[in-house]
């Protein structure tokens, strides 16, 4: 906790602050997740790409 307090009381420029926050987020969530978020390479499931067989593939009990 002392390290966090030291960082919070350190004077820094906007550029240093953004770099520190960015590195902290990348450390927390993982670098690959942050890069995927920044560059929009995440896969998003759509109803059209769902499997045509298996549990939930038929319209029994509801409309598709």
Biopython code that builds the backbone (N, CA, C, O; Angstrom):
import numpy as np
from Bio.PDB.StructureBuilder import StructureBuilder

atoms = [
    (1, "UNK", "N", (0.809, -1.194, 0.000)),
    (1, "UNK", "CA", (0.000, 0.000, 0.000)),
    (1, "UNK", "C", (0.852, 1.257, 0.000)),
    (1, "UNK", "O", (0.433, 2.296, -0.511)),
    (2, "UNK", "N", (2.020, 1.168, 0.559)),
    (2, "UNK", "CA", (2.911, 2.321, 0.604)),
    (2, "UNK", "C", (3.308, 2.744, -0.807)),
    (2, "UNK", "O", (3.449, 3.936, -1.079)),
    (3, "UNK", "N", (3.489, 1.771, -1.709)),
    (3, "UNK", "CA", (3.856, 2.094, -3.095)),
    (3, "UNK", "C", (2.746, 2.876, -3.781)),
    (3, "UNK", "O", (3.013, 3.832, -4.509)),
    (4, "UNK", "N", (1.506, 2.472, -3.550)),
    (4, "UNK", "CA", (0.378, 3.180, -4.136)),
    (4, "UNK", "C", (0.294, 4.603, -3.602)),
    (4, "UNK", "O", (0.031, 5.543, -4.352)),
    (5, "UNK", "N", (0.513, 4.750, -2.336)),
    (5, "UNK", "CA", (0.483, 6.080, -1.733)),
    (5, "UNK", "C", (1.600, 6.954, -2.289)),
    (5, "UNK", "O", (1.399, 8.144, -2.531)),
    (6, "UNK", "N", (2.775, 6.367, -2.492)),
    (6, "UNK", "CA", (3.895, 7.117, -3.076)),
    (6, "UNK", "C", (3.562, 7.583, -4.488)),
    (6, "UNK", "O", (3.881, 8.711, -4.864)),
    (7, "UNK", "N", (2.924, 6.719, -5.265)),
    (7, "UNK", "CA", (2.544, 7.086, -6.637)),
    (7, "UNK", "C", (1.495, 8.188, -6.629)),
    (7, "UNK", "O", (1.539, 9.099, -7.457)),
    (8, "UNK", "N", (0.559, 8.109, -5.704)),
    (8, "UNK", "CA", (-0.505, 9.104, -5.643)),
    (8, "UNK", "C", (0.004, 10.488, -5.256)),
    (8, "UNK", "O", (-0.584, 11.494, -5.653)),
    (9, "UNK", "N", (1.081, 10.552, -4.493)),
    (9, "UNK", "CA", (1.611, 11.840, -4.043)),
    (9, "UNK", "C", (2.720, 12.370, -4.949)),
    (9, "UNK", "O", (3.195, 13.489, -4.755)),
    (10, "UNK", "N", (3.130, 11.587, -5.924)),
    (10, "UNK", "CA", (4.189, 12.002, -6.838)),
    (10, "UNK", "C", (3.639, 12.998, -7.854)),
    (10, "UNK", "O", (2.574, 12.777, -8.432)),
    (11, "UNK", "N", (4.359, 14.084, -8.069)),
    (11, "UNK", "CA", (3.955, 15.042, -9.095)),
    (11, "UNK", "C", (4.393, 14.500, -10.441)),
    (11, "UNK", "O", (5.518, 14.029, -10.604)),
    (12, "UNK", "N", (3.470, 14.575, -11.420)),
    (12, "UNK", "CA", (3.785, 14.076, -12.754)),
    (12, "UNK", "C", (2.994, 14.861, -13.782)),
    (12, "UNK", "O", (1.962, 15.462, -13.486)),
    (13, "UNK", "N", (3.510, 14.836, -14.992)),
    (13, "UNK", "CA", (2.828, 15.518, -16.085)),
    (13, "UNK", "C", (1.638, 14.679, -16.545)),
    (13, "UNK", "O", (1.471, 13.538, -16.116)),
    (14, "UNK", "N", (0.828, 15.243, -17.403)),
    (14, "UNK", "CA", (-0.321, 14.519, -17.944)),
    (14, "UNK", "C", (0.134, 13.280, -18.702)),
    (14, "UNK", "O", (-0.485, 12.220, -18.602)),
    (15, "UNK", "N", (1.214, 13.417, -19.458)),
    (15, "UNK", "CA", (1.741, 12.289, -20.231)),
    (15, "UNK", "C", (2.181, 11.153, -19.303)),
    (15, "UNK", "O", (1.886, 9.986, -19.561)),
    (16, "UNK", "N", (2.878, 11.496, -18.237)),
    (16, "UNK", "CA", (3.307, 10.479, -17.275)),
    (16, "UNK", "C", (2.117, 9.836, -16.574)),
    (16, "UNK", "O", (2.114, 8.630, -16.325)),
    (17, "UNK", "N", (1.097, 10.648, -16.254)),
    (17, "UNK", "CA", (-0.097, 10.123, -15.608)),
    (17, "UNK", "C", (-0.816, 9.123, -16.512)),
    (17, "UNK", "O", (-1.184, 8.036, -16.065)),
    (18, "UNK", "N", (-1.018, 9.487, -17.783)),
    (18, "UNK", "CA", (-1.702, 8.592, -18.708)),
    (18, "UNK", "C", (-0.910, 7.305, -18.930)),
    (18, "UNK", "O", (-1.492, 6.226, -19.044)),
    (19, "UNK", "N", (0.405, 7.419, -18.991)),
    (19, "UNK", "CA", (1.236, 6.224, -19.148)),
    (19, "UNK", "C", (1.120, 5.326, -17.917)),
    (19, "UNK", "O", (1.041, 4.104, -18.049)),
    (20, "UNK", "N", (1.109, 5.915, -16.732)),
    (20, "UNK", "CA", (0.982, 5.145, -15.494)),
    (20, "UNK", "C", (-0.374, 4.454, -15.409)),
    (20, "UNK", "O", (-0.451, 3.277, -15.057)),
    (21, "UNK", "N", (-1.441, 5.181, -15.729)),
    (21, "UNK", "CA", (-2.782, 4.598, -15.698)),
    (21, "UNK", "C", (-2.913, 3.508, -16.755)),
    (21, "UNK", "O", (-3.492, 2.455, -16.491)),
    (22, "UNK", "N", (-2.382, 3.751, -17.942)),
    (22, "UNK", "CA", (-2.433, 2.749, -19.006)),
    (22, "UNK", "C", (-1.700, 1.479, -18.638)),
    (22, "UNK", "O", (-2.190, 0.377, -18.886)),
    (23, "UNK", "N", (-0.538, 1.627, -18.051)),
    (23, "UNK", "CA", (0.226, 0.452, -17.630)),
    (23, "UNK", "C", (-0.494, -0.296, -16.518)),
    (23, "UNK", "O", (-0.482, -1.526, -16.477)),
    (24, "UNK", "N", (-1.122, 0.456, -15.613)),
    (24, "UNK", "CA", (-1.882, -0.185, -14.532)),
    (24, "UNK", "C", (-3.071, -0.969, -15.058)),
    (24, "UNK", "O", (-3.339, -2.076, -14.589)),
    (25, "UNK", "N", (-3.789, -0.408, -16.029)),
    (25, "UNK", "CA", (-4.925, -1.117, -16.615)),
    (25, "UNK", "C", (-4.470, -2.352, -17.375)),
    (25, "UNK", "O", (-5.097, -3.408, -17.300)),
    (26, "UNK", "N", (-3.368, -2.207, -18.110)),
    (26, "UNK", "CA", (-2.846, -3.353, -18.847)),
    (26, "UNK", "C", (-2.408, -4.456, -17.889)),
    (26, "UNK", "O", (-2.591, -5.639, -18.177)),
    (27, "UNK", "N", (-1.842, -4.081, -16.774)),
    (27, "UNK", "CA", (-1.438, -5.080, -15.782)),
    (27, "UNK", "C", (-2.640, -5.749, -15.143)),
    (27, "UNK", "O", (-2.617, -6.949, -14.868)),
    (28, "UNK", "N", (-3.688, -4.978, -14.907)),
    (28, "UNK", "CA", (-4.874, -5.496, -14.249)),
    (28, "UNK", "C", (-5.682, -6.420, -15.159)),
    (28, "UNK", "O", (-6.085, -7.505, -14.740)),
    (29, "UNK", "N", (-5.916, -6.000, -16.392)),
    (29, "UNK", "CA", (-6.775, -6.755, -17.304)),
    (29, "UNK", "C", (-6.012, -7.675, -18.245)),
    (29, "UNK", "O", (-6.607, -8.563, -18.857)),
    (30, "UNK", "N", (-4.729, -7.480, -18.366)),
    (30, "UNK", "CA", (-3.942, -8.266, -19.303)),
    (30, "UNK", "C", (-3.674, -7.456, -20.560)),
    (30, "UNK", "O", (-4.550, -6.754, -21.064)),
    (31, "UNK", "N", (-2.474, -7.565, -21.046)),
    (31, "UNK", "CA", (-2.074, -6.758, -22.194)),
    (31, "UNK", "C", (-2.853, -7.124, -23.455)),
    (31, "UNK", "O", (-3.179, -6.242, -24.250)),
    (32, "UNK", "N", (-3.155, -8.405, -23.654)),
    (32, "UNK", "CA", (-3.874, -8.799, -24.869)),
    (32, "UNK", "C", (-5.290, -8.238, -24.882)),
    (32, "UNK", "O", (-5.789, -7.846, -25.937)),
    (33, "UNK", "N", (-5.943, -8.196, -23.724)),
    (33, "UNK", "CA", (-7.299, -7.648, -23.641)),
    (33, "UNK", "C", (-7.291, -6.152, -23.946)),
    (33, "UNK", "O", (-8.160, -5.662, -24.668)),
    (34, "UNK", "N", (-6.327, -5.434, -23.408)),
    (34, "UNK", "CA", (-6.234, -3.996, -23.648)),
    (34, "UNK", "C", (-5.950, -3.727, -25.128)),
    (34, "UNK", "O", (-6.547, -2.825, -25.715)),
    (35, "UNK", "N", (-5.054, -4.491, -25.730)),
    (35, "UNK", "CA", (-4.763, -4.301, -27.151)),
    (35, "UNK", "C", (-5.985, -4.610, -28.012)),
    (35, "UNK", "O", (-6.262, -3.892, -28.973)),
    (36, "UNK", "N", (-6.717, -5.672, -27.677)),
    (36, "UNK", "CA", (-7.927, -6.006, -28.417)),
    (36, "UNK", "C", (-8.952, -4.878, -28.304)),
    (36, "UNK", "O", (-9.622, -4.545, -29.282)),
    (37, "UNK", "N", (-9.072, -4.296, -27.119)),
    (37, "UNK", "CA", (-10.011, -3.193, -26.914)),
    (37, "UNK", "C", (-9.593, -1.969, -27.733)),
    (37, "UNK", "O", (-10.433, -1.328, -28.365)),
    (38, "UNK", "N", (-8.309, -1.647, -27.721)),
    (38, "UNK", "CA", (-7.829, -0.458, -28.419)),
    (38, "UNK", "C", (-7.949, -0.584, -29.924)),
    (38, "UNK", "O", (-8.285, 0.390, -30.598)),
    (39, "UNK", "N", (-7.680, -1.760, -30.465)),
    (39, "UNK", "CA", (-7.658, -1.931, -31.915)),
    (39, "UNK", "C", (-8.921, -2.584, -32.464)),
    (39, "UNK", "O", (-9.011, -2.817, -33.669)),
    (40, "UNK", "N", (-9.903, -2.886, -31.604)),
    (40, "UNK", "CA", (-11.185, -3.389, -32.056)),
    (40, "UNK", "C", (-11.136, -4.752, -32.713)),
    (40, "UNK", "O", (-11.918, -5.018, -33.626)),
    (41, "UNK", "N", (-10.250, -5.613, -32.283)),
    (41, "UNK", "CA", (-10.118, -6.938, -32.891)),
    (41, "UNK", "C", (-10.892, -7.999, -32.132)),
    (41, "UNK", "O", (-10.733, -9.186, -32.419)),
    (42, "UNK", "N", (-11.724, -7.614, -31.174)),
    (42, "UNK", "CA", (-12.480, -8.581, -30.385)),
    (42, "UNK", "C", (-13.569, -9.233, -31.218)),
    (42, "UNK", "O", (-14.186, -8.582, -32.062)),
    (43, "UNK", "N", (-13.805, -10.504, -30.985)),
    (43, "UNK", "CA", (-14.856, -11.208, -31.690)),
    (43, "UNK", "C", (-16.155, -11.020, -30.930)),
    (43, "UNK", "O", (-16.204, -11.179, -29.711)),
    (44, "UNK", "N", (-17.181, -10.687, -31.644)),
    (44, "UNK", "CA", (-18.485, -10.521, -31.038)),
    (44, "UNK", "C", (-19.413, -11.544, -31.652)),
    (44, "UNK", "O", (-19.504, -11.655, -32.875)),
    (45, "UNK", "N", (-20.099, -12.287, -30.812)),
    (45, "UNK", "CA", (-21.012, -13.316, -31.293)),
    (45, "UNK", "C", (-22.268, -12.656, -31.846)),
    (45, "UNK", "O", (-22.781, -11.692, -31.277)),
    (46, "UNK", "N", (-22.742, -13.175, -32.936)),
    (46, "UNK", "CA", (-23.992, -12.699, -33.507)),
    (46, "UNK", "C", (-24.927, -13.880, -33.665)),
    (46, "UNK", "O", (-24.490, -15.031, -33.669)),
    (47, "UNK", "N", (-26.194, -13.601, -33.793)),
    (47, "UNK", "CA", (-27.170, -14.680, -33.892)),
    (47, "UNK", "C", (-26.969, -15.487, -35.164)),
    (47, "UNK", "O", (-27.281, -16.678, -35.185)),
    (48, "UNK", "N", (-26.462, -14.879, -36.212)),
    (48, "UNK", "CA", (-26.256, -15.586, -37.460)),
    (48, "UNK", "C", (-25.098, -16.559, -37.408)),
    (48, "UNK", "O", (-25.048, -17.492, -38.209)),
    (49, "UNK", "N", (-24.186, -16.374, -36.508)),
    (49, "UNK", "CA", (-23.015, -17.240, -36.444)),
    (49, "UNK", "C", (-23.176, -18.384, -35.455)),
    (49, "UNK", "O", (-22.222, -19.121, -35.205)),
    (50, "UNK", "N", (-24.369, -18.544, -34.887)),
    (50, "UNK", "CA", (-24.588, -19.604, -33.916)),
    (50, "UNK", "C", (-24.649, -20.950, -34.625)),
    (50, "UNK", "O", (-24.989, -21.027, -35.806)),
    (51, "UNK", "N", (-24.324, -21.985, -33.908)),
    (51, "UNK", "CA", (-24.331, -23.327, -34.472)),
    (51, "UNK", "C", (-25.743, -23.730, -34.871)),
    (51, "UNK", "O", (-26.717, -23.310, -34.246)),
    (52, "UNK", "N", (-25.848, -24.552, -35.922)),
    (52, "UNK", "CA", (-27.168, -24.967, -36.383)),
    (52, "UNK", "C", (-27.598, -26.284, -35.754)),
    (52, "UNK", "O", (-28.676, -26.791, -36.068)),
    (53, "UNK", "N", (-26.785, -26.841, -34.882)),
    (53, "UNK", "CA", (-27.166, -28.063, -34.179)),
    (53, "UNK", "C", (-26.741, -27.947, -32.723)),
    (53, "UNK", "O", (-25.873, -27.148, -32.374)),
    (54, "UNK", "N", (-27.377, -28.770, -31.873)),
    (54, "UNK", "CA", (-27.030, -28.747, -30.465)),
    (54, "UNK", "C", (-28.117, -28.104, -29.638)),
    (54, "UNK", "O", (-29.177, -27.740, -30.147)),
    (55, "UNK", "N", (-27.841, -27.973, -28.368)),
    (55, "UNK", "CA", (-28.820, -27.431, -27.435)),
    (55, "UNK", "C", (-29.187, -26.001, -27.827)),
    (55, "UNK", "O", (-28.308, -25.162, -28.023)),
    (56, "UNK", "N", (-30.471, -25.732, -27.939)),
    (56, "UNK", "CA", (-30.923, -24.392, -28.261)),
    (56, "UNK", "C", (-30.953, -24.079, -29.740)),
    (56, "UNK", "O", (-31.223, -22.940, -30.123)),
    (57, "UNK", "N", (-30.679, -25.070, -30.587)),
    (57, "UNK", "CA", (-30.638, -24.788, -32.021)),
    (57, "UNK", "C", (-32.007, -24.835, -32.674)),
    (57, "UNK", "O", (-32.200, -24.264, -33.747)),
    (58, "UNK", "N", (-32.963, -25.510, -32.040)),
    (58, "UNK", "CA", (-34.303, -25.594, -32.639)),
    (58, "UNK", "C", (-35.190, -24.502, -32.068)),
    (58, "UNK", "O", (-34.880, -23.908, -31.036)),
    (59, "UNK", "N", (-36.286, -24.248, -32.747)),
    (59, "UNK", "CA", (-37.209, -23.222, -32.279)),
    (59, "UNK", "C", (-38.284, -23.799, -31.372)),
    (59, "UNK", "O", (-39.287, -23.136, -31.108)),
    (60, "UNK", "N", (-38.095, -25.011, -30.895)),
    (60, "UNK", "CA", (-39.060, -25.649, -29.990)),
    (60, "UNK", "C", (-39.196, -24.816, -28.728)),
    (60, "UNK", "O", (-38.204, -24.556, -28.047)),
    (61, "UNK", "N", (-40.378, -24.405, -28.417)),
    (61, "UNK", "CA", (-40.612, -23.628, -27.205)),
    (61, "UNK", "C", (-40.422, -22.148, -27.378)),
    (61, "UNK", "O", (-40.497, -21.406, -26.399)),
    (62, "UNK", "N", (-40.182, -21.695, -28.572)),
    (62, "UNK", "CA", (-40.009, -20.259, -28.771)),
    (62, "UNK", "C", (-39.741, -19.938, -30.216)),
    (62, "UNK", "O", (-39.575, -20.829, -31.049)),
    (63, "UNK", "N", (-39.700, -18.667, -30.503)),
    (63, "UNK", "CA", (-39.440, -18.206, -31.876)),
    (63, "UNK", "C", (-37.976, -17.853, -32.032)),
    (63, "UNK", "O", (-37.332, -17.390, -31.091)),
    (64, "UNK", "N", (-37.470, -18.070, -33.197)),
    (64, "UNK", "CA", (-36.086, -17.671, -33.488)),
    (64, "UNK", "C", (-36.077, -16.410, -34.299)),
    (64, "UNK", "O", (-35.008, -15.908, -34.648)),
]
sb = StructureBuilder()
sb.init_structure("model")
sb.init_model(0)
sb.init_chain("A")
sb.init_seg("    ")
for serial, (resi, resn, name, xyz) in enumerate(atoms, 1):
    if name == "N":
        sb.init_residue(resn, " ", resi, " ")
    sb.init_atom(name, np.array(xyz, "f"), 0.0, 1.0, " ", f" {name:<3s}", serial, name[0])
structure = sb.get_structure()
